[in-house]
C-alpha cells in the first residue's frame, strides 16, 4: 500500500458522514498514547510540586484533560496529577505565546 493511500484511508476511518468519528470533540488518539502521556506527568510530579523553586509548570488543553479522565482516572496518583497541571484552552495558549517555538 502506498503511503498516500494509507494516509487517506486513516483519515477516512476518522471521519463519519463528513464529521469526526469520536465523541465529545476529543482528539482521536490511542488509549496507550494517553496512558503514556499520563506516565510522563507522573514522572514530572516532583518537579511540578516544587514548581515555585523549579519555575516549572505544565498546561494541558481541556480535551486532553477529558482524555486523561476517560483513560486514566483509575490510575495511582491521578488526583495528584490533575491537581498540579493547568488546564488552558488551545486558543489561550496561542494568545499567550506558549506555543511559539
Biopython code that builds the backbone (N, CA, C, O; Angstrom):
import numpy as np
from Bio.PDB.StructureBuilder import StructureBuilder

atoms = [
    (1, "UNK", "N", (0.847, -1.176, 0.000)),
    (1, "UNK", "CA", (0.000, 0.000, 0.000)),
    (1, "UNK", "C", (0.890, 1.236, 0.000)),
    (1, "UNK", "O", (1.848, 1.328, 0.767)),
    (2, "UNK", "N", (0.559, 2.175, -0.866)),
    (2, "UNK", "CA", (1.371, 3.386, -0.918)),
    (2, "UNK", "C", (1.119, 4.245, 0.314)),
    (2, "UNK", "O", (0.073, 4.157, 0.956)),
    (3, "UNK", "N", (2.106, 5.075, 0.623)),
    (3, "UNK", "CA", (1.984, 5.936, 1.802)),
    (3, "UNK", "C", (0.778, 6.861, 1.705)),
    (3, "UNK", "O", (0.044, 7.022, 2.680)),
    (4, "UNK", "N", (0.564, 7.476, 0.530)),
    (4, "UNK", "CA", (-0.551, 8.410, 0.397)),
    (4, "UNK", "C", (-1.892, 7.699, 0.508)),
    (4, "UNK", "O", (-2.837, 8.257, 1.065)),
    (5, "UNK", "N", (-1.995, 6.484, -0.008)),
    (5, "UNK", "CA", (-3.234, 5.704, 0.110)),
    (5, "UNK", "C", (-3.476, 5.349, 1.571)),
    (5, "UNK", "O", (-4.606, 5.433, 2.052)),
    (6, "UNK", "N", (-2.429, 4.956, 2.276)),
    (6, "UNK", "CA", (-2.554, 4.605, 3.691)),
    (6, "UNK", "C", (-3.005, 5.817, 4.514)),
    (6, "UNK", "O", (-3.865, 5.688, 5.384)),
    (7, "UNK", "N", (-2.440, 6.963, 4.248)),
    (7, "UNK", "CA", (-2.831, 8.183, 4.957)),
    (7, "UNK", "C", (-4.283, 8.527, 4.658)),
    (7, "UNK", "O", (-5.040, 8.870, 5.566)),
    (8, "UNK", "N", (-4.675, 8.438, 3.395)),
    (8, "UNK", "CA", (-6.067, 8.723, 3.018)),
    (8, "UNK", "C", (-7.026, 7.769, 3.715)),
    (8, "UNK", "O", (-8.088, 8.184, 4.177)),
    (9, "UNK", "N", (-6.657, 6.488, 3.794)),
    (9, "UNK", "CA", (-7.506, 5.509, 4.475)),
    (9, "UNK", "C", (-7.635, 5.832, 5.961)),
    (9, "UNK", "O", (-8.719, 5.704, 6.530)),
    (10, "UNK", "N", (-6.547, 6.246, 6.588)),
    (10, "UNK", "CA", (-6.596, 6.598, 8.011)),
    (10, "UNK", "C", (-7.509, 7.796, 8.246)),
    (10, "UNK", "O", (-8.291, 7.812, 9.197)),
    (11, "UNK", "N", (-7.406, 8.792, 7.381)),
    (11, "UNK", "CA", (-8.263, 9.971, 7.511)),
    (11, "UNK", "C", (-9.719, 9.587, 7.313)),
    (11, "UNK", "O", (-10.589, 10.040, 8.057)),
    (12, "UNK", "N", (-9.992, 8.752, 6.311)),
    (12, "UNK", "CA", (-11.358, 8.293, 6.062)),
    (12, "UNK", "C", (-11.911, 7.568, 7.269)),
    (12, "UNK", "O", (-13.076, 7.752, 7.623)),
    (13, "UNK", "N", (-11.093, 6.744, 7.909)),
    (13, "UNK", "CA", (-11.537, 5.998, 9.086)),
    (13, "UNK", "C", (-11.837, 6.913, 10.270)),
    (13, "UNK", "O", (-12.600, 6.534, 11.158)),
    (14, "UNK", "N", (-11.257, 8.098, 10.299)),
    (14, "UNK", "CA", (-11.523, 9.047, 11.379)),
    (14, "UNK", "C", (-12.809, 9.833, 11.151)),
    (14, "UNK", "O", (-13.315, 10.489, 12.062)),
    (15, "UNK", "N", (-13.333, 9.761, 9.929)),
    (15, "UNK", "CA", (-14.494, 10.560, 9.584)),
    (15, "UNK", "C", (-15.724, 9.683, 9.385)),
    (15, "UNK", "O", (-15.631, 8.585, 8.837)),
    (16, "UNK", "N", (-16.865, 10.168, 9.830)),
    (16, "UNK", "CA", (-18.145, 9.523, 9.591)),
    (16, "UNK", "C", (-19.100, 10.603, 9.111)),
    (16, "UNK", "O", (-19.306, 11.602, 9.799)),
    (17, "UNK", "N", (-19.673, 10.412, 7.957)),
    (17, "UNK", "CA", (-20.592, 11.407, 7.390)),
    (17, "UNK", "C", (-19.973, 12.802, 7.368)),
    (17, "UNK", "O", (-20.655, 13.792, 7.636)),
    (18, "UNK", "N", (-18.707, 12.878, 7.054)),
    (18, "UNK", "CA", (-18.035, 14.163, 6.933)),
    (18, "UNK", "C", (-17.622, 14.798, 8.242)),
    (18, "UNK", "O", (-17.044, 15.885, 8.245)),
    (19, "UNK", "N", (-17.907, 14.140, 9.359)),
    (19, "UNK", "CA", (-17.548, 14.699, 10.663)),
    (19, "UNK", "C", (-16.625, 13.778, 11.418)),
    (19, "UNK", "O", (-16.442, 12.628, 11.019)),
    (20, "UNK", "N", (-16.048, 14.245, 12.484)),
    (20, "UNK", "CA", (-15.128, 13.417, 13.259)),
    (20, "UNK", "C", (-15.803, 12.170, 13.815)),
    (20, "UNK", "O", (-16.960, 12.219, 14.232)),
    (21, "UNK", "N", (-15.089, 11.068, 13.819)),
    (21, "UNK", "CA", (-15.594, 9.793, 14.328)),
    (21, "UNK", "C", (-15.107, 9.589, 15.757)),
    (21, "UNK", "O", (-14.441, 8.595, 16.046)),
    (22, "UNK", "N", (-15.425, 10.504, 16.641)),
    (22, "UNK", "CA", (-15.101, 10.363, 18.052)),
    (22, "UNK", "C", (-16.079, 11.212, 18.840)),
    (22, "UNK", "O", (-16.689, 12.133, 18.296)),
    (23, "UNK", "N", (-16.228, 10.908, 20.106)),
    (23, "UNK", "CA", (-17.239, 11.557, 20.936)),
    (23, "UNK", "C", (-16.707, 12.814, 21.616)),
    (23, "UNK", "O", (-15.514, 12.935, 21.894)),
    (24, "UNK", "N", (-17.610, 13.732, 21.872)),
    (24, "UNK", "CA", (-17.358, 14.907, 22.707)),
    (24, "UNK", "C", (-16.187, 15.763, 22.248)),
    (24, "UNK", "O", (-15.590, 16.470, 23.061)),
    (25, "UNK", "N", (-15.848, 15.716, 20.968)),
    (25, "UNK", "CA", (-14.800, 16.570, 20.453)),
    (25, "UNK", "C", (-13.402, 16.194, 20.887)),
    (25, "UNK", "O", (-12.473, 16.988, 20.738)),
    (26, "UNK", "N", (-13.235, 14.994, 21.422)),
    (26, "UNK", "CA", (-11.907, 14.582, 21.856)),
    (26, "UNK", "C", (-11.024, 14.292, 20.656)),
    (26, "UNK", "O", (-11.484, 13.764, 19.644)),
    (27, "UNK", "N", (-9.774, 14.637, 20.777)),
    (27, "UNK", "CA", (-8.809, 14.348, 19.731)),
    (27, "UNK", "C", (-8.686, 12.842, 19.577)),
    (27, "UNK", "O", (-8.540, 12.133, 20.572)),
    (28, "UNK", "N", (-8.745, 12.336, 18.336)),
    (28, "UNK", "CA", (-8.617, 10.887, 18.165)),
    (28, "UNK", "C", (-7.187, 10.439, 18.462)),
    (28, "UNK", "O", (-6.265, 10.741, 17.705)),
    (29, "UNK", "N", (-7.016, 9.730, 19.549)),
    (29, "UNK", "CA", (-5.694, 9.280, 19.975)),
    (29, "UNK", "C", (-5.872, 7.943, 20.679)),
    (29, "UNK", "O", (-6.928, 7.679, 21.253)),
    (30, "UNK", "N", (-4.864, 7.114, 20.640)),
    (30, "UNK", "CA", (-4.997, 5.790, 21.242)),
    (30, "UNK", "C", (-4.970, 5.869, 22.766)),
    (30, "UNK", "O", (-4.379, 6.779, 23.348)),
    (31, "UNK", "N", (-5.616, 4.905, 23.391)),
    (31, "UNK", "CA", (-5.597, 4.813, 24.850)),
    (31, "UNK", "C", (-4.165, 4.668, 25.345)),
    (31, "UNK", "O", (-3.794, 5.253, 26.362)),
    (32, "UNK", "N", (-3.361, 3.891, 24.628)),
    (32, "UNK", "CA", (-1.965, 3.691, 25.019)),
    (32, "UNK", "C", (-1.210, 5.022, 25.031)),
    (32, "UNK", "O", (-0.424, 5.284, 25.942)),
    (33, "UNK", "N", (-1.446, 5.853, 24.029)),
    (33, "UNK", "CA", (-0.753, 7.145, 23.966)),
    (33, "UNK", "C", (-1.141, 8.031, 25.145)),
    (33, "UNK", "O", (-0.288, 8.706, 25.722)),
    (34, "UNK", "N", (-2.422, 8.032, 25.505)),
    (34, "UNK", "CA", (-2.879, 8.838, 26.640)),
    (34, "UNK", "C", (-2.246, 8.325, 27.931)),
    (34, "UNK", "O", (-1.802, 9.113, 28.766)),
    (35, "UNK", "N", (-2.207, 6.998, 28.093)),
    (35, "UNK", "CA", (-1.623, 6.426, 29.309)),
    (35, "UNK", "C", (-0.127, 6.693, 29.396)),
    (35, "UNK", "O", (0.399, 6.894, 30.490)),
    (36, "UNK", "N", (0.561, 6.698, 28.268)),
    (36, "UNK", "CA", (1.988, 7.018, 28.278)),
    (36, "UNK", "C", (2.210, 8.495, 28.610)),
    (36, "UNK", "O", (3.153, 8.841, 29.322)),
    (37, "UNK", "N", (1.343, 9.360, 28.092)),
    (37, "UNK", "CA", (1.409, 10.778, 28.447)),
    (37, "UNK", "C", (1.197, 10.940, 29.951)),
    (37, "UNK", "O", (1.908, 11.703, 30.606)),
    (38, "UNK", "N", (0.220, 10.220, 30.491)),
    (38, "UNK", "CA", (-0.054, 10.251, 31.931)),
    (38, "UNK", "C", (1.180, 9.818, 32.724)),
    (38, "UNK", "O", (1.527, 10.447, 33.723)),
    (39, "UNK", "N", (1.843, 8.751, 32.283)),
    (39, "UNK", "CA", (3.042, 8.282, 32.981)),
    (39, "UNK", "C", (4.139, 9.348, 32.961)),
    (39, "UNK", "O", (4.901, 9.481, 33.919)),
    (40, "UNK", "N", (4.214, 10.097, 31.874)),
    (40, "UNK", "CA", (5.158, 11.209, 31.813)),
    (40, "UNK", "C", (4.827, 12.287, 32.833)),
    (40, "UNK", "O", (5.719, 12.853, 33.465)),
    (41, "UNK", "N", (3.529, 12.567, 32.988)),
    (41, "UNK", "CA", (3.111, 13.541, 34.004)),
    (41, "UNK", "C", (3.445, 13.048, 35.405)),
    (41, "UNK", "O", (3.889, 13.826, 36.250)),
    (42, "UNK", "N", (3.232, 11.752, 35.654)),
    (42, "UNK", "CA", (3.572, 11.173, 36.960)),
    (42, "UNK", "C", (5.067, 11.341, 37.226)),
    (42, "UNK", "O", (5.469, 11.687, 38.337)),
    (43, "UNK", "N", (5.880, 11.098, 36.215)),
    (43, "UNK", "CA", (7.331, 11.237, 36.376)),
    (43, "UNK", "C", (7.720, 12.678, 36.696)),
    (43, "UNK", "O", (8.737, 12.922, 37.345)),
    (44, "UNK", "N", (6.908, 13.631, 36.241)),
    (44, "UNK", "CA", (7.195, 15.047, 36.477)),
    (44, "UNK", "C", (6.614, 15.568, 37.791)),
    (44, "UNK", "O", (6.849, 16.722, 38.149)),
    (45, "UNK", "N", (5.856, 14.733, 38.519)),
    (45, "UNK", "CA", (5.199, 15.198, 39.747)),
    (45, "UNK", "C", (6.137, 15.918, 40.714)),
    (45, "UNK", "O", (5.793, 17.006, 41.176)),
    (46, "UNK", "N", (7.300, 15.365, 41.042)),
    (46, "UNK", "CA", (8.174, 16.078, 41.989)),
    (46, "UNK", "C", (8.550, 17.478, 41.495)),
    (46, "UNK", "O", (8.584, 18.426, 42.280)),
    (47, "UNK", "N", (8.828, 17.605, 40.215)),
    (47, "UNK", "CA", (9.179, 18.913, 39.658)),
    (47, "UNK", "C", (7.996, 19.860, 39.716)),
    (47, "UNK", "O", (8.139, 21.024, 40.088)),
    (48, "UNK", "N", (6.817, 19.353, 39.345)),
    (48, "UNK", "CA", (5.622, 20.199, 39.348)),
    (48, "UNK", "C", (5.264, 20.615, 40.770)),
    (48, "UNK", "O", (4.861, 21.756, 40.999)),
    (49, "UNK", "N", (5.407, 19.700, 41.726)),
    (49, "UNK", "CA", (5.066, 20.013, 43.118)),
    (49, "UNK", "C", (5.909, 21.145, 43.673)),
    (49, "UNK", "O", (5.436, 21.924, 44.500)),
    (50, "UNK", "N", (7.138, 21.242, 43.231)),
    (50, "UNK", "CA", (8.044, 22.280, 43.715)),
    (50, "UNK", "C", (8.290, 23.324, 42.640)),
    (50, "UNK", "O", (9.387, 23.872, 42.533)),
    (51, "UNK", "N", (7.261, 23.596, 41.844)),
    (51, "UNK", "CA", (7.418, 24.470, 40.681)),
    (51, "UNK", "C", (7.827, 25.891, 41.044)),
    (51, "UNK", "O", (8.457, 26.570, 40.233)),
    (52, "UNK", "N", (7.488, 26.351, 42.228)),
    (52, "UNK", "CA", (7.906, 27.700, 42.614)),
    (52, "UNK", "C", (9.429, 27.800, 42.610)),
    (52, "UNK", "O", (9.991, 28.838, 42.261)),
    (53, "UNK", "N", (10.081, 26.724, 42.997)),
    (53, "UNK", "CA", (11.546, 26.703, 43.007)),
    (53, "UNK", "C", (12.111, 26.359, 41.633)),
    (53, "UNK", "O", (13.113, 26.929, 41.203)),
    (54, "UNK", "N", (11.463, 25.427, 40.957)),
    (54, "UNK", "CA", (11.962, 24.976, 39.659)),
    (54, "UNK", "C", (11.489, 25.862, 38.519)),
    (54, "UNK", "O", (11.964, 25.730, 37.391)),
    (55, "UNK", "N", (10.556, 26.765, 38.804)),
    (55, "UNK", "CA", (9.938, 27.606, 37.782)),
    (55, "UNK", "C", (9.421, 26.747, 36.635)),
    (55, "UNK", "O", (9.680, 27.022, 35.464)),
    (56, "UNK", "N", (8.683, 25.698, 36.998)),
    (56, "UNK", "CA", (8.147, 24.764, 36.009)),
    (56, "UNK", "C", (6.646, 24.636, 36.191)),
    (56, "UNK", "O", (6.129, 24.751, 37.303)),
    (57, "UNK", "N", (5.967, 24.402, 35.112)),
    (57, "UNK", "CA", (4.533, 24.153, 35.135)),
    (57, "UNK", "C", (4.137, 23.456, 33.851)),
    (57, "UNK", "O", (4.823, 23.567, 32.835)),
    (58, "UNK", "N", (3.046, 22.749, 33.900)),
    (58, "UNK", "CA", (2.562, 22.040, 32.717)),
    (58, "UNK", "C", (1.119, 22.441, 32.478)),
    (58, "UNK", "O", (0.289, 22.395, 33.385)),
    (59, "UNK", "N", (0.829, 22.835, 31.245)),
    (59, "UNK", "CA", (-0.538, 23.171, 30.852)),
    (59, "UNK", "C", (-1.025, 22.138, 29.843)),
    (59, "UNK", "O", (-0.285, 21.719, 28.953)),
    (60, "UNK", "N", (-2.279, 21.739, 29.998)),
    (60, "UNK", "CA", (-2.916, 20.835, 29.045)),
    (60, "UNK", "C", (-4.219, 21.476, 28.588)),
    (60, "UNK", "O", (-4.774, 22.333, 29.275)),
    (61, "UNK", "N", (-4.694, 21.062, 27.441)),
    (61, "UNK", "CA", (-5.958, 21.581, 26.926)),
    (61, "UNK", "C", (-7.123, 20.880, 27.609)),
    (61, "UNK", "O", (-6.947, 19.800, 28.173)),
    (62, "UNK", "N", (-8.308, 21.476, 27.567)),
    (62, "UNK", "CA", (-9.481, 20.810, 28.135)),
    (62, "UNK", "C", (-9.742, 19.432, 27.518)),
    (62, "UNK", "O", (-10.163, 18.513, 28.220)),
    (63, "UNK", "N", (-9.497, 19.283, 26.222)),
    (63, "UNK", "CA", (-9.724, 17.968, 25.608)),
    (63, "UNK", "C", (-8.723, 16.937, 26.113)),
    (63, "UNK", "O", (-9.064, 15.763, 26.255)),
    (64, "UNK", "N", (-7.481, 17.368, 26.388)),
    (64, "UNK", "CA", (-6.503, 16.437, 26.951)),
    (64, "UNK", "C", (-6.907, 16.043, 28.359)),
    (64, "UNK", "O", (-6.733, 14.890, 28.755)),
    (65, "UNK", "N", (-7.443, 16.984, 29.117)),
    (65, "UNK", "CA", (-7.929, 16.668, 30.461)),
    (65, "UNK", "C", (-9.020, 15.606, 30.385)),
    (65, "UNK", "O", (-9.017, 14.656, 31.168)),
    (66, "UNK", "N", (-9.952, 15.763, 29.446)),
    (66, "UNK", "CA", (-11.036, 14.790, 29.297)),
    (66, "UNK", "C", (-10.501, 13.423, 28.887)),
    (66, "UNK", "O", (-10.999, 12.398, 29.353)),
    (67, "UNK", "N", (-9.492, 13.400, 28.018)),
    (67, "UNK", "CA", (-8.870, 12.125, 27.637)),
    (67, "UNK", "C", (-8.212, 11.466, 28.846)),
    (67, "UNK", "O", (-8.326, 10.254, 29.030)),
    (68, "UNK", "N", (-7.531, 12.252, 29.665)),
    (68, "UNK", "CA", (-6.909, 11.704, 30.874)),
    (68, "UNK", "C", (-7.964, 11.151, 31.822)),
    (68, "UNK", "O", (-7.789, 10.070, 32.383)),
    (69, "UNK", "N", (-9.053, 11.881, 32.003)),
    (69, "UNK", "CA", (-10.131, 11.399, 32.867)),
    (69, "UNK", "C", (-10.703, 10.104, 32.312)),
    (69, "UNK", "O", (-10.928, 9.146, 33.052)),
    (70, "UNK", "N", (-10.936, 10.080, 31.015)),
    (70, "UNK", "CA", (-11.543, 8.907, 30.375)),
    (70, "UNK", "C", (-10.663, 7.662, 30.492)),
    (70, "UNK", "O", (-11.157, 6.572, 30.780)),
    (71, "UNK", "N", (-9.359, 7.828, 30.267)),
    (71, "UNK", "CA", (-8.468, 6.665, 30.195)),
    (71, "UNK", "C", (-7.654, 6.396, 31.461)),
    (71, "UNK", "O", (-7.152, 5.285, 31.635)),
    (72, "UNK", "N", (-7.513, 7.376, 32.342)),
    (72, "UNK", "CA", (-6.553, 7.221, 33.442)),
    (72, "UNK", "C", (-7.119, 7.504, 34.830)),
    (72, "UNK", "O", (-6.361, 7.502, 35.800)),
    (73, "UNK", "N", (-8.403, 7.743, 34.959)),
    (73, "UNK", "CA", (-8.942, 8.167, 36.257)),
    (73, "UNK", "C", (-8.780, 7.124, 37.353)),
    (73, "UNK", "O", (-8.850, 7.462, 38.534)),
    (74, "UNK", "N", (-8.567, 5.870, 36.990)),
    (74, "UNK", "CA", (-8.355, 4.819, 37.999)),
    (74, "UNK", "C", (-6.883, 4.576, 38.303)),
    (74, "UNK", "O", (-6.549, 3.713, 39.115)),
    (75, "UNK", "N", (-6.015, 5.323, 37.664)),
    (75, "UNK", "CA", (-4.571, 5.143, 37.852)),
    (75, "UNK", "C", (-4.126, 5.747, 39.188)),
    (75, "UNK", "O", (-4.731, 6.697, 39.683)),
    (76, "UNK", "N", (-3.047, 5.174, 39.767)),
    (76, "UNK", "CA", (-2.494, 5.760, 41.001)),
    (76, "UNK", "C", (-2.048, 7.204, 40.749)),
    (76, "UNK", "O", (-1.584, 7.535, 39.658)),
    (77, "UNK", "N", (-2.185, 8.020, 41.722)),
    (77, "UNK", "CA", (-1.737, 9.419, 41.696)),
    (77, "UNK", "C", (-2.517, 10.301, 40.718)),
    (77, "UNK", "O", (-2.100, 11.421, 40.419)),
    (78, "UNK", "N", (-3.650, 9.794, 40.221)),
    (78, "UNK", "CA", (-4.418, 10.565, 39.236)),
    (78, "UNK", "C", (-4.827, 11.933, 39.782)),
    (78, "UNK", "O", (-4.644, 12.949, 39.112)),
    (79, "UNK", "N", (-5.373, 11.958, 40.982)),
    (79, "UNK", "CA", (-5.810, 13.237, 41.557)),
    (79, "UNK", "C", (-4.642, 14.190, 41.770)),
    (79, "UNK", "O", (-4.786, 15.400, 41.600)),
    (80, "UNK", "N", (-3.483, 13.647, 42.142)),
    (80, "UNK", "CA", (-2.292, 14.491, 42.305)),
    (80, "UNK", "C", (-1.898, 15.122, 40.974)),
    (80, "UNK", "O", (-1.616, 16.318, 40.896)),
    (81, "UNK", "N", (-1.883, 14.298, 39.932)),
    (81, "UNK", "CA", (-1.502, 14.790, 38.604)),
    (81, "UNK", "C", (-2.475, 15.873, 38.149)),
    (81, "UNK", "O", (-2.059, 16.961, 37.752)),
    (82, "UNK", "N", (-3.767, 15.575, 38.206)),
    (82, "UNK", "CA", (-4.751, 16.536, 37.717)),
    (82, "UNK", "C", (-4.770, 17.805, 38.561)),
    (82, "UNK", "O", (-5.096, 18.882, 38.061)),
    (83, "UNK", "N", (-4.424, 17.681, 39.830)),
    (83, "UNK", "CA", (-4.393, 18.852, 40.695)),
    (83, "UNK", "C", (-3.208, 19.767, 40.460)),
    (83, "UNK", "O", (-3.203, 20.904, 40.931)),
    (84, "UNK", "N", (-2.202, 19.290, 39.738)),
    (84, "UNK", "CA", (-0.985, 20.082, 39.555)),
    (84, "UNK", "C", (-0.752, 20.578, 38.132)),
    (84, "UNK", "O", (0.219, 21.291, 37.877)),
    (85, "UNK", "N", (-1.625, 20.211, 37.210)),
    (85, "UNK", "CA", (-1.478, 20.733, 35.848)),
    (85, "UNK", "C", (-2.480, 21.868, 35.649)),
    (85, "UNK", "O", (-3.540, 21.894, 36.274)),
    (86, "UNK", "N", (-2.136, 22.781, 34.791)),
    (86, "UNK", "CA", (-3.031, 23.879, 34.441)),
    (86, "UNK", "C", (-3.833, 23.466, 33.217)),
    (86, "UNK", "O", (-3.277, 22.918, 32.265)),
    (87, "UNK", "N", (-5.123, 23.722, 33.235)),
    (87, "UNK", "CA", (-5.967, 23.453, 32.071)),
    (87, "UNK", "C", (-6.198, 24.791, 31.379)),
    (87, "UNK", "O", (-6.813, 25.702, 31.934)),
    (88, "UNK", "N", (-5.689, 24.884, 30.154)),
    (88, "UNK", "CA", (-5.718, 26.134, 29.397)),
    (88, "UNK", "C", (-6.206, 25.826, 27.989)),
    (88, "UNK", "O", (-5.755, 24.860, 27.373)),
    (89, "UNK", "N", (-7.110, 26.629, 27.483)),
    (89, "UNK", "CA", (-7.604, 26.387, 26.128)),
    (89, "UNK", "C", (-6.466, 26.566, 25.122)),
    (89, "UNK", "O", (-5.524, 27.326, 25.348)),
    (90, "UNK", "N", (-6.581, 25.857, 24.027)),
    (90, "UNK", "CA", (-5.583, 25.965, 22.965)),
    (90, "UNK", "C", (-5.497, 27.413, 22.488)),
    (90, "UNK", "O", (-4.407, 27.929, 22.242)),
    (91, "UNK", "N", (-6.644, 28.058, 22.360)),
    (91, "UNK", "CA", (-6.689, 29.459, 21.913)),
    (91, "UNK", "C", (-5.911, 30.359, 22.877)),
    (91, "UNK", "O", (-5.156, 31.229, 22.444)),
    (92, "UNK", "N", (-6.097, 30.150, 24.180)),
    (92, "UNK", "CA", (-5.368, 30.959, 25.159)),
    (92, "UNK", "C", (-3.870, 30.661, 25.142)),
    (92, "UNK", "O", (-3.055, 31.557, 25.362)),
    (93, "UNK", "N", (-3.512, 29.412, 24.882)),
    (93, "UNK", "CA", (-2.088, 29.089, 24.748)),
    (93, "UNK", "C", (-1.487, 29.866, 23.587)),
    (93, "UNK", "O", (-0.388, 30.410, 23.693)),
    (94, "UNK", "N", (-2.216, 29.912, 22.479)),
    (94, "UNK", "CA", (-1.730, 30.655, 21.313)),
    (94, "UNK", "C", (-1.600, 32.143, 21.645)),
    (94, "UNK", "O", (-0.605, 32.773, 21.287)),
    (95, "UNK", "N", (-2.602, 32.707, 22.329)),
    (95, "UNK", "CA", (-2.570, 34.128, 22.691)),
    (95, "UNK", "C", (-1.401, 34.445, 23.609)),
    (95, "UNK", "O", (-0.797, 35.513, 23.507)),
    (96, "UNK", "N", (-1.082, 33.523, 24.502)),
    (96, "UNK", "CA", (-0.012, 33.743, 25.475)),
    (96, "UNK", "C", (1.356, 33.370, 24.937)),
    (96, "UNK", "O", (2.350, 33.422, 25.662)),
    (97, "UNK", "N", (1.408, 33.002, 23.689)),
    (97, "UNK", "CA", (2.660, 32.615, 23.028)),
    (97, "UNK", "C", (3.285, 31.373, 23.628)),
    (97, "UNK", "O", (4.475, 31.126, 23.432)),
    (98, "UNK", "N", (2.506, 30.584, 24.355)),
    (98, "UNK", "CA", (3.026, 29.334, 24.894)),
    (98, "UNK", "C", (3.459, 28.421, 23.756)),
    (98, "UNK", "O", (4.404, 27.644, 23.893)),
    (99, "UNK", "N", (2.756, 28.523, 22.630)),
    (99, "UNK", "CA", (3.036, 27.618, 21.518)),
    (99, "UNK", "C", (4.017, 28.194, 20.509)),
    (99, "UNK", "O", (4.236, 27.589, 19.460)),
    (100, "UNK", "N", (4.607, 29.336, 20.794)),
    (100, "UNK", "CA", (5.594, 29.915, 19.879)),
    (100, "UNK", "C", (6.960, 29.305, 20.144)),
    (100, "UNK", "O", (7.649, 29.677, 21.095)),
    (101, "UNK", "N", (7.334, 28.380, 19.305)),
    (101, "UNK", "CA", (8.668, 27.784, 19.417)),
    (101, "UNK", "C", (9.151, 27.387, 18.068)),
    (101, "UNK", "O", (10.257, 26.864, 17.937)),
]
sb = StructureBuilder()
sb.init_structure("model")
sb.init_model(0)
sb.init_chain("A")
sb.init_seg("    ")
for serial, (resi, resn, name, xyz) in enumerate(atoms, 1):
    if name == "N":
        sb.init_residue(resn, " ", resi, " ")
    sb.init_atom(name, np.array(xyz, "f"), 0.0, 1.0, " ", f" {name:<3s}", serial, name[0])
structure = sb.get_structure()
